[in-house]
Amino acid sequence: MLMGINTNTCVLNTSFTAFNLDYRVVVLSDCVASMYGEDLHVLGLQNVARCLGWVLTNEQFFDKLRAAAPAGADQVSARPASCRSGNLGNLQPQSRRASFVDSNAWRSAAKASQASAMT
């Protein structure tokens, strides 16, 4: 579960690293932001949702935890009883690549694309 600032840099980089280390990536969309503007914030969230894992709100995340908790467990007692739906174990990312993503190659491709757009 990731949260922090900047969605399009630090959070996205941590998401790629976690994905490459075979962690299941969950970014809490209402717990991240970008000082570079809403468009780059949305870009970071979309990149995670399409390629790396799941983007959930804080409320949705706690809903999933409650639904997955064994009967009678009081693991997330701070959340209201109405927060129950789904099962985190049933969620599947839209795309799960097994190969290693070379972040330097990705960065070089992004720079090349930006350079060609400027010419």
C-alpha positions in Angstrom: 0.0 0.0 0.0 1.6 3.3 -1.2 0.8 6.9 -0.3 2.9 10.0 -0.6 4.0 12.9 -2.7 4.6 13.1 -5.9 2.3 10.7 -7.6 4.1 11.0 -11.0 7.6 10.6 -9.6 8.2 9.1 -6.2 5.0 7.1 -5.9 5.2 5.9 -9.5 8.9 4.9 -9.1 8.2 3.1 -5.9 5.3 1.3 -7.6 7.6 0.1 -10.4 10.2 -1.0 -7.9 7.6 -2.9 -5.8 6.2 -4.5 -9.0 9.6 -5.6 -10.2 10.3 -7.2 -6.8 7.0 -9.1 -7.2 4.9 -7.2 -4.7 1.3 -6.5 -5.3 1.0 -2.7 -5.7 -1.9 -0.8 -4.2 -1.9 3.0 -4.4 -4.4 4.9 -2.2 -5.6 7.6 -4.6 -6.8 10.0 -1.9 -3.5 9.7 0.0 -1.2 10.8 -2.9 -0.8 14.1 -4.8 1.5 15.9 -7.1 3.0 19.4 -6.8 3.4 19.3 -10.6 -0.3 19.5 -11.4 -3.4 17.4 -11.6 -2.6 16.1 -15.0 0.6 14.4 -13.9 -1.1 13.2 -10.7 -3.7 11.5 -12.9 -1.0 10.2 -15.3 0.7 8.5 -12.4 -2.5 6.9 -11.1 -3.5 5.7 -14.6 0.0 4.2 -15.1 -0.3 2.2 -11.9 -3.9 1.1 -12.7 -3.1 0.0 -16.2 0.3 -1.7 -15.7 1.3 -2.3 -12.1 -1.5 -3.0 -9.7 -4.6 -1.3 -8.2 -5.6 2.2 -7.4 -8.1 2.4 -4.6 -9.4 5.1 -2.3 -8.7 4.8 1.4 -12.4 3.9 1.9 -12.3 1.1 -0.7 -9.1 -0.3 0.8 -10.6 -0.6 4.2 -13.8 -2.1 2.7 -11.6 -4.8 1.1 -9.8 -5.5 4.4 -13.1 -5.8 6.3 -14.5 -8.2 3.6 -11.4 -10.4 3.7 -11.2 -10.6 7.5 -12.2 -13.9 9.1 -15.6 -13.9 10.7 -15.5 -12.3 14.2 -12.2 -10.6 13.6 -12.0 -7.0 14.7 -8.9 -6.0 12.8 -10.2 -2.8 11.3 -12.4 -1.6 14.1 -11.9 2.1 13.3 -14.1 1.7 10.2 -17.9 1.7 10.3 -19.7 -1.5 9.8 -21.2 -0.2 6.6 -17.8 -0.5 4.9 -18.1 -4.0 3.6 -17.9 -5.1 -0.1 -15.7 -7.3 -2.3 -12.6 -9.3 -1.5 -9.1 -8.0 -2.1 -8.0 -11.5 -3.1 -10.4 -11.4 -6.0 -9.0 -8.2 -7.5 -6.8 -8.7 -10.6 -4.6 -6.0 -12.1 -5.5 -5.0 -15.6 -2.1 -6.2 -16.8 0.5 -8.2 -14.9 3.8 -8.4 -16.8 6.2 -11.1 -15.7 9.3 -9.5 -17.3 11.6 -7.0 -15.5 10.9 -3.3 -16.4 14.2 -1.5 -16.8 13.4 1.9 -15.4 16.5 3.5 -17.1 15.2 2.3 -20.5 11.8 3.6 -19.7 13.3 7.0 -18.7 15.4 7.1 -21.9 12.3 6.4 -24.0 10.3 9.1 -22.3 13.1 11.6 -22.8 13.4 10.6 -26.5 9.7 11.0 -26.9 9.7 14.4 -25.2 12.7 15.5 -27.4 10.9 14.5 -30.6 7.8 16.3 -29.6 9.7 19.5 -29.2 11.2 19.4 -32.7 
